[in-house]
């Protein structure tokens, strides 16, 4: 009997060793390298966890993302769920854009999402309000694996508060049958060209605060000081700002200019009545389809101010995945956030929607760099101004939008431009109530 028991124990030990070999976490990607996006291994892949504990924990995670990401979000979450059998996860999906995340969370943090996408200009506001859970899971790997600017945008006072996953900025698309590569370097050269009756030369959303800032930064004006941290400083109404204001008045009044409103640039590209427009990678597939063989993208052009060419400098910010500090499941929430922002999911977003990655390995891949929109975003990033994330930034958006609206409707003139600039800056710098 003892011999039988010994033999049985040996058999079980041997069987267990084979099972352990079969349960190793193997990456789904090839390790052969190369230029394709499947080359190499991914540290964040949703591979199954090591078997060991048979205990399963019931977990409910509320996850917010914008409407356009709902389909792939659910696919990514299901992959994560399958790879984490230690959790019996129920997902509660909500449609909230990155731009609206902070506003929604501040209404009632406890009722907000456990895991959510948000724009990096909200980082300081959310962190200072105690809404963001400090990132403690693989923080150093996140810092090493993503662009320095994206990590900086996710950090407040040395603490990482979000997992970066894409640059959030814009550049210029153009119809290469209408402009040469040389012509698109200068907005003044573009506007001077005669493209025929019914064709608009250029479009940008002037009464959008995110876009209009590029003109002021081009002129040398600053928002909250040179490094964006001084809530008492904005020079949009200095001599440089005055020159920019006059430039915008002339641009808006030019019959060759099209104000970007309600998706009209896509229709104009399709029917050939627009030569160039400013947007981001979120519009890449639609614009590519609209322009067909004439599809092209590049950095923003320069503008001529006081006789000098000045490069348009847009806001550079990023999209991040954050965790709610009031979540009752901080570990699985952080694990999910890390996965959704990691290399595997950045690759999924790039392939599905041409969303540019912050992951250094993906960003340097020749396949990614061959994408015109992603290459244009990368080129423009060297001319961008990092968007401030201090709370005072919340005072910028409405006054700048109002100023742009008045430019378009003609109530800002060259006679009252200085006063209008002064009023805008006064509102931007007003005390936060």
Secondary structure by P-SEA (a helix, b strand, c coil): caaaaaaaaaaaaaaaaaaaaaacccccccccccccccccccccccccccccccbbbbbbbbbbbcccaaaaaaaaaaaaaaaccccbbbbbbbbbcccaaaaaaaaccccccccccccccaaaaaaaaccccccccaaaaaaaaccaaaaaaaccccccccccccccbbbbbbccccccccccccaaaaaaccccccccccccccccccccaaaaaaacccccccccccccccccccaaaaaaaaaaaaaaacccccccccaaaaaaaaaccccbbbbcccaaaaaaaaaccccccccbbbbbccccccccccbbbbbbbbbbcccccaaaaaaaaaaaacaaaaaaaaaccccccccccccccccccccaaaaaaaaacccccccccccccccccaaaaaaaaaaaacccccccaaaaaaaaaaaaacccc
